């Protein structure tokens, strides 16, 4: 299952928005329940005060006749609750006539002797109502005073409150998400700076360090930890570089001595054939080892940024012609066609070192000749465009796999077994890359398996 990568900023924004949404949902629920309870209590208090005044009315009119008390009750009921009030006896019968037509058809709850005060919710004629039932002793007569109030107003308030919450939710969610994103971006901006700095550090720039802000937080500790790691890496790499340079330098003498002794022994006319073959193998292996040590010393100087040659104006055409002249006997020996084409120009001047540039071109030619089977061809083209000189070395050889192209300039990197059968140390292209960089040139490669490879070098031109 493919996992879609999300940035920390996006994840923090989603978390922030999600937490806000659930917080808002909890807040809205609590507020809605609280509002509903408040409205219910308000209805109870209203009906309770109404019945309190009814009790006072009945107590004051106790000595009046029944007809007068009925009129007083009707006037009170119509004035206080739209006539939705009744006085029942303990047997459930009305003690006074209904004060209004609405009260006469209202679905009053059943009344039983011994009932206590009740505040209940009922439906009448399809509408919700709150009803308060309170027992009352008027002299020796047991009565039940009831009053009702519609809940429609409460429902309108609750509905308006809920609609307002729903309408505000998208806006608040958008604002909270935007705020969460901005806060996360501001908080993670130091991480972006650390990431950019770490990406810029390579094996040749381990001396660089990350910027450390004196904030005392986790990011400061992260930067300090990374700097400590870079310090350890720089120390370890420096030791390896020094060991490589020292070992290569110290081994040159014994190898040269071994090769010289073998060459002298090979001149002995009395040496038997088996000894001669052994001496020849020693000479060949010594030559290969010397070439490897020379490459390692060159790269050790590259790691130390040691480029002692003085850069001067060089005719690139002469450099390429001399390198091609060196490679032509090898091309003829391997039955390969070697061609050199240049624009109609007497000179293409760049700033560089002649011998180093010749070595760069020779490495590309040697690589092309090694991996091009006969009959094949190697074409060298030199052109000028857009204030730069472009050198192309193309061959019709076996090509390089696409998976190997990103590593082709790495040290000691050898490609698939079919190419690895060709003798080599795996340092030539790494040296070529270093020489190109020292001349502010760009060395690149393109290839297609079984069709050939093209190396390209773009040099900045030098004014005459």
GUGUTOR-185447 format. One record per residue (C-alpha): residue number from 1; x, y, z; residue in one letter. Coordinates in steps of 0.001 Angstrom, whole numbers. Layout:
BEGIN
{node NUM, {X, Y, Z}, "a"};
...
//
This chain:
BEGIN
{node 1, {0, 0, 0}, "x"};
{node 2, {1445, 3344, -1104}, "x"};
{node 3, {1682, 5883, 1709}, "x"};
{node 4, {1247, 9502, 692}, "x"};
{node 5, {3927, 11631, 2340}, "x"};
{node 6, {2705, 14627, 4329}, "x"};
{node 7, {4871, 17446, 5582}, "x"};
{node 8, {5056, 18166, 9291}, "x"};
{node 9, {3386, 21533, 8663}, "x"};
{node 10, {439, 19876, 6955}, "x"};
{node 11, {144, 17240, 9665}, "x"};
{node 12, {254, 19896, 12383}, "x"};
{node 13, {-2376, 21898, 10517}, "x"};
{node 14, {-4637, 18841, 10254}, "x"};
{node 15, {-4116, 18018, 13921}, "x"};
{node 16, {-4748, 21619, 14934}, "x"};
{node 17, {-7908, 21789, 12834}, "x"};
{node 18, {-9104, 18396, 14102}, "x"};
{node 19, {-8537, 19319, 17736}, "x"};
{node 20, {-10314, 22616, 17194}, "x"};
{node 21, {-13249, 20866, 15494}, "x"};
{node 22, {-13744, 18379, 18308}, "x"};
{node 23, {-13266, 21145, 20862}, "x"};
{node 24, {-15843, 23249, 19065}, "x"};
{node 25, {-18203, 20252, 18890}, "x"};
{node 26, {-17832, 19647, 22621}, "x"};
{node 27, {-18284, 23356, 23362}, "x"};
{node 28, {-21368, 23563, 21131}, "x"};
{node 29, {-22918, 20493, 22756}, "x"};
{node 30, {-22288, 21771, 26275}, "x"};
{node 31, {-23588, 25237, 25399}, "x"};
{node 32, {-26698, 23772, 23727}, "x"};
{node 33, {-27460, 21580, 26749}, "x"};
{node 34, {-26843, 24526, 29077}, "x"};
{node 35, {-29098, 26804, 27010}, "x"};
{node 36, {-31824, 24174, 26903}, "x"};
{node 37, {-31615, 23702, 30672}, "x"};
{node 38, {-31650, 27466, 31213}, "x"};
{node 39, {-34746, 27908, 29051}, "x"};
{node 40, {-36443, 25030, 30850}, "x"};
{node 41, {-35654, 26577, 34241}, "x"};
{node 42, {-36910, 29920, 32997}, "x"};
{node 43, {-40219, 28290, 32026}, "x"};
{node 44, {-40434, 26639, 35429}, "x"};
{node 45, {-39756, 29915, 37228}, "x"};
{node 46, {-42392, 31679, 35117}, "x"};
{node 47, {-45048, 29055, 35810}, "x"};
{node 48, {-44054, 28862, 39491}, "x"};
{node 49, {-44476, 32629, 39928}, "x"};
{node 50, {-47796, 32463, 38107}, "x"};
{node 51, {-49117, 29774, 40427}, "x"};
{node 52, {-47761, 31695, 43459}, "x"};
{node 53, {-49870, 34687, 42425}, "x"};
{node 54, {-52825, 32382, 41804}, "x"};
{node 55, {-52468, 31039, 45334}, "x"};
{node 56, {-52455, 34579, 46673}, "x"};
{node 57, {-55555, 35379, 44616}, "x"};
{node 58, {-57447, 32346, 45861}, "x"};
{node 59, {-56459, 33099, 49446}, "x"};
{node 60, {-57671, 36715, 49187}, "x"};
{node 61, {-60972, 35742, 47554}, "x"};
{node 62, {-61667, 32880, 49934}, "x"};
{node 63, {-64593, 34732, 51557}, "x"};
{node 64, {-66159, 35707, 48220}, "x"};
{node 65, {-68907, 33681, 46647}, "x"};
{node 66, {-68083, 31055, 44051}, "x"};
{node 67, {-69208, 33156, 41079}, "x"};
{node 68, {-67021, 36110, 41987}, "x"};
{node 69, {-64019, 33885, 42588}, "x"};
{node 70, {-64612, 32247, 39186}, "x"};
{node 71, {-64580, 35652, 37501}, "x"};
{node 72, {-61423, 36676, 39386}, "x"};
{node 73, {-59707, 33422, 38368}, "x"};
{node 74, {-60716, 33855, 34714}, "x"};
{node 75, {-59401, 37422, 34638}, "x"};
{node 76, {-56141, 36310, 36268}, "x"};
{node 77, {-55660, 33381, 33852}, "x"};
{node 78, {-56302, 35500, 30766}, "x"};
{node 79, {-53980, 38241, 32001}, "x"};
{node 80, {-51017, 36024, 32923}, "x"};
{node 81, {-50864, 33051, 30577}, "x"};
{node 82, {-53371, 33444, 27800}, "x"};
{node 83, {-55889, 31505, 29807}, "x"};
{node 84, {-53799, 28339, 30104}, "x"};
{node 85, {-54461, 27736, 33769}, "x"};
{node 86, {-56883, 25558, 35707}, "x"};
{node 87, {-57881, 24724, 39290}, "x"};
{node 88, {-58751, 21064, 39853}, "x"};
{node 89, {-60184, 19334, 42868}, "x"};
{node 90, {-58572, 16188, 44248}, "x"};
{node 91, {-61054, 14047, 42270}, "x"};
{node 92, {-59784, 15537, 39009}, "x"};
{node 93, {-62795, 17753, 38370}, "x"};
{node 94, {-62507, 21490, 37727}, "x"};
{node 95, {-63087, 23624, 40778}, "x"};
{node 96, {-63909, 26639, 38549}, "x"};
{node 97, {-64994, 26869, 34935}, "x"};
{node 98, {-62200, 26964, 32326}, "x"};
{node 99, {-60992, 30558, 31922}, "x"};
{node 100, {-60596, 30232, 28143}, "x"};
{node 101, {-61492, 28020, 25217}, "x"};
{node 102, {-57817, 27030, 24900}, "x"};
{node 103, {-57745, 25820, 28482}, "x"};
{node 104, {-60964, 23839, 28044}, "x"};
{node 105, {-59530, 21772, 25165}, "x"};
{node 106, {-55998, 21580, 26517}, "x"};
{node 107, {-54611, 18102, 27234}, "x"};
{node 108, {-54062, 18573, 30950}, "x"};
{node 109, {-52259, 15787, 32795}, "x"};
{node 110, {-54302, 13504, 34998}, "x"};
{node 111, {-54775, 14585, 38608}, "x"};
{node 112, {-54751, 12124, 41490}, "x"};
{node 113, {-55129, 12713, 45173}, "x"};
{node 114, {-51754, 12593, 46909}, "x"};
{node 115, {-49766, 13865, 43923}, "x"};
{node 116, {-46824, 16157, 44670}, "x"};
{node 117, {-45630, 19099, 42629}, "x"};
{node 118, {-44767, 18113, 39063}, "x"};
{node 119, {-43124, 19944, 36170}, "x"};
{node 120, {-43751, 17917, 33034}, "x"};
{node 121, {-43489, 18141, 29261}, "x"};
{node 122, {-46571, 17283, 27191}, "x"};
{node 123, {-47925, 17702, 23672}, "x"};
{node 124, {-51291, 19286, 22999}, "x"};
{node 125, {-52770, 19753, 19546}, "x"};
{node 126, {-49400, 18818, 18086}, "x"};
{node 127, {-47510, 21527, 19991}, "x"};
{node 128, {-45062, 21040, 22919}, "x"};
{node 129, {-45864, 22597, 26294}, "x"};
{node 130, {-44434, 22760, 29805}, "x"};
{node 131, {-46978, 22199, 32589}, "x"};
{node 132, {-46559, 22838, 36328}, "x"};
{node 133, {-48902, 20987, 38705}, "x"};
{node 134, {-48898, 22079, 42343}, "x"};
{node 135, {-51114, 20798, 45184}, "x"};
{node 136, {-52708, 23574, 47291}, "x"};
{node 137, {-54828, 23477, 50474}, "x"};
{node 138, {-57441, 26203, 50531}, "x"};
{node 139, {-58961, 26030, 53956}, "x"};
{node 140, {-60076, 22441, 54281}, "x"};
{node 141, {-60336, 21951, 50513}, "x"};
{node 142, {-57564, 20137, 48628}, "x"};
{node 143, {-56926, 21728, 45222}, "x"};
{node 144, {-54410, 21317, 42359}, "x"};
{node 145, {-53282, 24459, 40584}, "x"};
{node 146, {-52000, 23906, 37025}, "x"};
{node 147, {-50518, 26304, 34511}, "x"};
{node 148, {-49036, 25720, 31039}, "x"};
{node 149, {-46664, 27612, 28756}, "x"};
{node 150, {-45725, 26791, 25155}, "x"};
{node 151, {-42215, 25601, 24331}, "x"};
{node 152, {-42237, 26962, 20778}, "x"};
{node 153, {-40268, 30062, 21761}, "x"};
{node 154, {-37593, 27942, 23422}, "x"};
{node 155, {-37325, 25742, 20352}, "x"};
{node 156, {-36877, 28796, 18124}, "x"};
{node 157, {-34069, 30061, 20361}, "x"};
{node 158, {-32388, 26631, 20397}, "x"};
{node 159, {-32703, 26283, 16642}, "x"};
{node 160, {-31270, 29756, 16026}, "x"};
{node 161, {-28408, 29023, 18415}, "x"};
{node 162, {-27586, 25733, 16649}, "x"};
{node 163, {-27781, 27303, 13194}, "x"};
{node 164, {-25438, 30054, 14325}, "x"};
{node 165, {-22935, 27484, 15573}, "x"};
{node 166, {-23109, 25513, 12323}, "x"};
{node 167, {-22720, 28663, 10225}, "x"};
{node 168, {-19680, 29802, 12191}, "x"};
{node 169, {-17974, 26384, 12204}, "x"};
{node 170, {-16454, 26524, 8644}, "x"};
{node 171, {-15159, 30047, 9187}, "x"};
{node 172, {-13648, 29220, 12568}, "x"};
{node 173, {-12200, 25955, 11196}, "x"};
{node 174, {-10617, 27826, 8278}, "x"};
{node 175, {-9188, 30486, 10582}, "x"};
{node 176, {-7848, 27877, 13017}, "x"};
{node 177, {-6290, 25824, 10193}, "x"};
{node 178, {-4659, 28901, 8681}, "x"};
{node 179, {-3408, 29943, 12106}, "x"};
{node 180, {-2101, 26432, 12778}, "x"};
{node 181, {-300, 26378, 9422}, "x"};
{node 182, {1305, 29784, 9981}, "x"};
{node 183, {2368, 28892, 13507}, "x"};
{node 184, {3799, 25527, 12362}, "x"};
{node 185, {5672, 27145, 9478}, "x"};
{node 186, {7144, 29756, 11803}, "x"};
{node 187, {8099, 27098, 14332}, "x"};
{node 188, {9642, 24839, 11656}, "x"};
{node 189, {11479, 27590, 9756}, "x"};
{node 190, {14710, 26835, 11671}, "x"};
{node 191, {14335, 23188, 10604}, "x"};
{node 192, {14187, 24311, 6959}, "x"};
{node 193, {17398, 26292, 7451}, "x"};
{node 194, {19060, 23285, 9067}, "x"};
{node 195, {17888, 21051, 6194}, "x"};
{node 196, {19191, 23455, 3528}, "x"};
{node 197, {22563, 23720, 5264}, "x"};
{node 198, {22906, 19954, 5699}, "x"};
{node 199, {22077, 19392, 2015}, "x"};
{node 200, {24825, 21816, 1002}, "x"};
{node 201, {27460, 19973, 3054}, "x"};
{node 202, {29402, 17360, 1100}, "x"};
{node 203, {32519, 15292, 1696}, "x"};
{node 204, {34568, 18317, 635}, "x"};
{node 205, {32796, 20811, 2881}, "x"};
{node 206, {32594, 18991, 6190}, "x"};
{node 207, {34106, 22027, 7864}, "x"};
{node 208, {30810, 23892, 7485}, "x"};
{node 209, {28543, 24058, 10518}, "x"};
{node 210, {24847, 24578, 11082}, "x"};
{node 211, {23625, 27927, 12437}, "x"};
{node 212, {22786, 27657, 16138}, "x"};
{node 213, {20175, 29956, 17646}, "x"};
{node 214, {20401, 30602, 21391}, "x"};
{node 215, {16772, 29662, 22050}, "x"};
{node 216, {17380, 26856, 24524}, "x"};
{node 217, {14802, 24659, 22808}, "x"};
{node 218, {14885, 21330, 20956}, "x"};
{node 219, {16011, 22976, 17690}, "x"};
{node 220, {19106, 24404, 19361}, "x"};
{node 221, {19951, 20965, 20740}, "x"};
{node 222, {19362, 19437, 17287}, "x"};
{node 223, {21721, 21929, 15611}, "x"};
{node 224, {24375, 21423, 18279}, "x"};
{node 225, {24079, 17633, 17947}, "x"};
{node 226, {24420, 17842, 14157}, "x"};
{node 227, {27475, 20089, 14487}, "x"};
{node 228, {29056, 17616, 16901}, "x"};
{node 229, {28350, 14807, 14420}, "x"};
{node 230, {29892, 16852, 11582}, "x"};
{node 231, {32936, 17457, 13754}, "x"};
{node 232, {33357, 13723, 14295}, "x"};
{node 233, {32831, 13005, 10593}, "x"};
{node 234, {35325, 15685, 9584}, "x"};
{node 235, {37900, 14243, 11949}, "x"};
{node 236, {37317, 10672, 10721}, "x"};
{node 237, {37382, 11672, 7036}, "x"};
{node 238, {40544, 13726, 7582}, "x"};
{node 239, {42233, 10715, 9151}, "x"};
{node 240, {41159, 8514, 6237}, "x"};
{node 241, {42393, 11079, 3699}, "x"};
{node 242, {45690, 11424, 5513}, "x"};
{node 243, {46089, 7661, 5720}, "x"};
{node 244, {45313, 7286, 2011}, "x"};
{node 245, {47816, 9957, 1046}, "x"};
{node 246, {50516, 8624, 3369}, "x"};
{node 247, {49980, 4991, 2346}, "x"};
{node 248, {49980, 5857, -1359}, "x"};
{node 249, {53124, 7912, -983}, "x"};
{node 250, {54960, 5303, 1082}, "x"};
{node 251, {54015, 2460, -1276}, "x"};
{node 252, {55352, 4205, -4373}, "x"};
{node 253, {58963, 3513, -3377}, "x"};
{node 254, {58628, -248, -2780}, "x"};
{node 255, {56585, -653, -5964}, "x"};
{node 256, {59125, 1245, -8032}, "x"};
{node 257, {61933, -837, -6502}, "x"};
{node 258, {60048, -4076, -7186}, "x"};
{node 259, {59402, -3105, -10790}, "x"};
{node 260, {63018, -2056, -11315}, "x"};
{node 261, {64336, -5327, -9864}, "x"};
{node 262, {61970, -7300, -12116}, "x"};
{node 263, {63011, -5329, -15204}, "x"};
{node 264, {66712, -5883, -14414}, "x"};
{node 265, {66123, -9583, -13831}, "x"};
{node 266, {64231, -9806, -17101}, "x"};
{node 267, {67331, -8586, -18966}, "x"};
{node 268, {69325, -11600, -17694}, "x"};
{node 269, {69852, -13830, -20770}, "x"};
{node 270, {70261, -16894, -18569}, "x"};
{node 271, {66797, -16617, -16995}, "x"};
{node 272, {64559, -19602, -17752}, "x"};
{node 273, {61185, -19061, -19508}, "x"};
{node 274, {59142, -19661, -16364}, "x"};
{node 275, {61106, -17014, -14465}, "x"};
{node 276, {60695, -14586, -17376}, "x"};
{node 277, {56895, -15012, -17289}, "x"};
{node 278, {56946, -14413, -13545}, "x"};
{node 279, {59030, -11251, -13935}, "x"};
{node 280, {56705, -9978, -16706}, "x"};
{node 281, {53668, -10513, -14480}, "x"};
{node 282, {55415, -8655, -11664}, "x"};
{node 283, {56128, -5731, -13989}, "x"};
{node 284, {52495, -5644, -15231}, "x"};
{node 285, {51008, -5795, -11730}, "x"};
{node 286, {53483, -3199, -10484}, "x"};
{node 287, {52426, -885, -13306}, "x"};
{node 288, {48756, -1344, -12400}, "x"};
{node 289, {49467, -755, -8717}, "x"};
{node 290, {51516, 2354, -9544}, "x"};
{node 291, {48627, 3685, -11643}, "x"};
{node 292, {46204, 3039, -8769}, "x"};
{node 293, {48494, 4747, -6251}, "x"};
{node 294, {48926, 7716, -8565}, "x"};
{node 295, {45143, 8061, -8829}, "x"};
{node 296, {44752, 7805, -5053}, "x"};
{node 297, {47399, 10493, -4534}, "x"};
{node 298, {45652, 12740, -7056}, "x"};
{node 299, {42324, 12350, -5259}, "x"};
{node 300, {44020, 12887, -1915}, "x"};
{node 301, {45256, 16229, -3234}, "x"};
{node 302, {41732, 16912, -4493}, "x"};
{node 303, {40310, 16252, -1006}, "x"};
{node 304, {42869, 18618, 434}, "x"};
{node 305, {41920, 21236, -2223}, "x"};
{node 306, {45506, 21164, -3320}, "x"};
{node 307, {45758, 22328, -6952}, "x"};
{node 308, {49243, 23682, -7340}, "x"};
{node 309, {49172, 24362, -11093}, "x"};
{node 310, {48840, 27994, -12156}, "x"};
{node 311, {45869, 28631, -14416}, "x"};
{node 312, {46665, 30465, -17614}, "x"};
{node 313, {45149, 31005, -21017}, "x"};
{node 314, {45121, 27671, -22867}, "x"};
{node 315, {44075, 26822, -26410}, "x"};
{node 316, {41555, 24001, -25886}, "x"};
{node 317, {41948, 22857, -29502}, "x"};
{node 318, {45629, 22116, -28931}, "x"};
{node 319, {44808, 20233, -25726}, "x"};
{node 320, {42277, 17977, -27457}, "x"};
{node 321, {44514, 17420, -30490}, "x"};
{node 322, {47400, 16291, -28292}, "x"};
{node 323, {45128, 13944, -26274}, "x"};
{node 324, {43732, 12469, -29519}, "x"};
{node 325, {47267, 11977, -30830}, "x"};
{node 326, {48074, 10011, -27645}, "x"};
{node 327, {44930, 7890, -28058}, "x"};
{node 328, {45151, 7209, -31792}, "x"};
{node 329, {47725, 4340, -31589}, "x"};
{node 330, {45524, 2631, -28982}, "x"};
{node 331, {42470, 3122, -31235}, "x"};
{node 332, {44330, 1636, -34241}, "x"};
{node 333, {45464, -1311, -32121}, "x"};
{node 334, {41832, -2055, -31150}, "x"};
{node 335, {40494, -1478, -34688}, "x"};
{node 336, {38464, 1561, -33653}, "x"};
{node 337, {37897, 4734, -35662}, "x"};
{node 338, {38847, 7908, -33813}, "x"};
{node 339, {37748, 11263, -35252}, "x"};
{node 340, {38127, 14835, -34055}, "x"};
{node 341, {35944, 17661, -35357}, "x"};
{node 342, {36170, 21314, -34364}, "x"};
{node 343, {34499, 24478, -35513}, "x"};
{node 344, {36303, 26628, -38027}, "x"};
{node 345, {38381, 28443, -35444}, "x"};
{node 346, {42083, 28831, -34942}, "x"};
{node 347, {41824, 28806, -31153}, "x"};
{node 348, {39326, 28322, -28345}, "x"};
{node 349, {40807, 29930, -25269}, "x"};
{node 350, {39953, 28915, -21716}, "x"};
{node 351, {41630, 29485, -18372}, "x"};
{node 352, {43338, 26317, -17177}, "x"};
{node 353, {46361, 24065, -16831}, "x"};
{node 354, {47444, 22369, -20059}, "x"};
{node 355, {48632, 19068, -18588}, "x"};
{node 356, {45595, 18695, -16311}, "x"};
{node 357, {43210, 19414, -19185}, "x"};
{node 358, {45035, 16903, -21371}, "x"};
{node 359, {44634, 14319, -18623}, "x"};
{node 360, {40900, 15087, -18441}, "x"};
{node 361, {40456, 14523, -22187}, "x"};
{node 362, {42662, 11426, -22075}, "x"};
{node 363, {40565, 9863, -19288}, "x"};
{node 364, {37403, 10291, -21359}, "x"};
{node 365, {39101, 8916, -24484}, "x"};
{node 366, {40601, 5987, -22585}, "x"};
{node 367, {37201, 5172, -21101}, "x"};
{node 368, {35579, 5296, -24546}, "x"};
{node 369, {38252, 3094, -26131}, "x"};
{node 370, {38053, 516, -23321}, "x"};
{node 371, {34319, -10, -23546}, "x"};
{node 372, {33853, 117, -27315}, "x"};
{node 373, {34211, -3268, -29016}, "x"};
{node 374, {35622, -3487, -32550}, "x"};
{node 375, {34570, -2440, -35063}, "x"};
{node 376, {33414, 770, -33433}, "x"};
{node 377, {34099, 4439, -33382}, "x"};
{node 378, {34895, 7248, -30994}, "x"};
{node 379, {33970, 10812, -32036}, "x"};
{node 380, {35369, 13955, -30422}, "x"};
{node 381, {33573, 17248, -31133}, "x"};
{node 382, {34541, 20722, -29938}, "x"};
{node 383, {32244, 23712, -30390}, "x"};
{node 384, {31596, 27192, -29018}, "x"};
{node 385, {28196, 28643, -28085}, "x"};
{node 386, {26809, 31065, -25507}, "x"};
{node 387, {30172, 32127, -24101}, "x"};
{node 388, {31223, 28548, -23398}, "x"};
{node 389, {33160, 25788, -25124}, "x"};
{node 390, {31568, 22356, -25280}, "x"};
{node 391, {33608, 19158, -25658}, "x"};
{node 392, {31790, 15944, -26551}, "x"};
{node 393, {33409, 12492, -26470}, "x"};
{node 394, {30991, 9934, -27915}, "x"};
{node 395, {31435, 6216, -28528}, "x"};
{node 396, {29401, 3382, -30018}, "x"};
{node 397, {30200, 1009, -27167}, "x"};
{node 398, {28158, -1075, -24746}, "x"};
{node 399, {26699, 1917, -22878}, "x"};
{node 400, {25904, 2375, -19208}, "x"};
{node 401, {22764, 1274, -17391}, "x"};
{node 402, {20511, 4088, -16192}, "x"};
{node 403, {20822, 2850, -12593}, "x"};
{node 404, {24620, 3269, -12786}, "x"};
{node 405, {24700, 6775, -14273}, "x"};
{node 406, {24239, 8662, -10945}, "x"};
{node 407, {27285, 6841, -9495}, "x"};
{node 408, {29582, 6844, -12533}, "x"};
{node 409, {31830, 9565, -11043}, "x"};
{node 410, {32084, 7918, -7610}, "x"};
{node 411, {35457, 6573, -6525}, "x"};
{node 412, {36117, 2869, -7085}, "x"};
{node 413, {32628, 2464, -8543}, "x"};
{node 414, {32403, -313, -11104}, "x"};
{node 415, {29279, -958, -13123}, "x"};
{node 416, {27717, -4264, -14175}, "x"};
{node 417, {29955, -7360, -14593}, "x"};
{node 418, {30161, -6991, -18376}, "x"};
{node 419, {31889, -3612, -17951}, "x"};
{node 420, {33843, -4698, -14890}, "x"};
{node 421, {35696, -7240, -16988}, "x"};
{node 422, {37662, -4327, -18460}, "x"};
{node 423, {40786, -3524, -16457}, "x"};
{node 424, {40652, -347, -14424}, "x"};
{node 425, {40821, 1070, -10908}, "x"};
{node 426, {37522, 2950, -10904}, "x"};
{node 427, {39287, 6254, -10161}, "x"};
{node 428, {39660, 7766, -13631}, "x"};
{node 429, {36251, 9420, -13914}, "x"};
{node 430, {36455, 10659, -10314}, "x"};
{node 431, {39750, 12358, -11205}, "x"};
{node 432, {38184, 13763, -14376}, "x"};
{node 433, {35336, 15210, -12338}, "x"};
{node 434, {37809, 16863, -9983}, "x"};
{node 435, {39836, 18358, -12834}, "x"};
{node 436, {36645, 19746, -14408}, "x"};
{node 437, {35594, 21330, -11125}, "x"};
{node 438, {39025, 22905, -10658}, "x"};
{node 439, {38556, 24559, -14066}, "x"};
{node 440, {34976, 25676, -13232}, "x"};
{node 441, {33694, 23318, -15913}, "x"};
{node 442, {30656, 21031, -15854}, "x"};
{node 443, {31259, 17340, -16639}, "x"};
{node 444, {28180, 15214, -17385}, "x"};
{node 445, {27369, 11901, -19034}, "x"};
{node 446, {24480, 10457, -21024}, "x"};
{node 447, {24253, 6877, -22172}, "x"};
{node 448, {21989, 4203, -23587}, "x"};
{node 449, {22770, 528, -23199}, "x"};
{node 450, {24134, -1214, -26320}, "x"};
{node 451, {24131, 2106, -28215}, "x"};
{node 452, {26954, 4136, -26702}, "x"};
{node 453, {27954, 6804, -24227}, "x"};
{node 454, {28613, 10535, -24500}, "x"};
{node 455, {30685, 12570, -22051}, "x"};
{node 456, {30173, 16314, -22162}, "x"};
{node 457, {32321, 19070, -20668}, "x"};
{node 458, {31242, 22726, -20725}, "x"};
{node 459, {34143, 25172, -20225}, "x"};
{node 460, {33767, 28906, -19605}, "x"};
{node 461, {35596, 30878, -22262}, "x"};
{node 462, {38472, 33160, -21461}, "x"};
{node 463, {38754, 36624, -23000}, "x"};
{node 464, {41831, 37109, -25122}, "x"};
//
